[in-house]
Amino acid sequence: MKILKNIFLALSFLPILGTAADLSPKEEKELSEQVGSIFIAYENDDVDKIVKMTIKPIVTMSGGTEAMKSMIYKSLNAQKNAGISIESTSIGKPTEPIVAGDDIFTFIPKITIMKSPGKRVKSTSFMIASRGINDKDWYFMDASGLRKNPGMLYVIFPKLPKDIVLPSNNIEFIQ
């Protein structure tokens, strides 16, 4: 009887896991559009939209909404003052979603070409997208900041499995 109870319990979770583990083509399209809107917000210095679409633990770790806005404004101004601009950004297909606690995560590979006086840089990285299991809207984090400290991913998202394979996250100078 105990075995049947355990099998029933395990089978009861299959619909939840199956639904969460696959993105429909419509969901992939919506996710890609949401990621694209972040890049547009960045190009337009729309800091309010960037913060609104940022994964909440990042906003909290930044000291709250106003502190994060201030950090983004400073960063955008520093980039402009240094003559750094985005030449192009392209995104790849989201990874298979991962259910961790009450959230779903997926990673979206991206390649950004940046230029500055005398240099061009290719950043191969990814966006982290997260949403509640029953939510429609995704929230995002640019993972290029994890290059120097990849373990920070598990500080921010402690429920993520430790054995996940992350997309490439490197930077190279190009001409």
Secondary structure, DSSP 8 states (H G I E B T S, - for coil): -HHHHHHHHHHHTHHHHHHHH---HHHHHHHHHHHHHHHHHHHTT-HHHHHHTB-HHHHHHTTSHHHHHHHHHHHHHHHHHTT-EEEEEEE------EEETTEEEEEEEEEEEEEETTEEEEEEEEEEEEEETT----EEEEGGGGSS-TTHHHHH-TTS-TT------EEEEE-
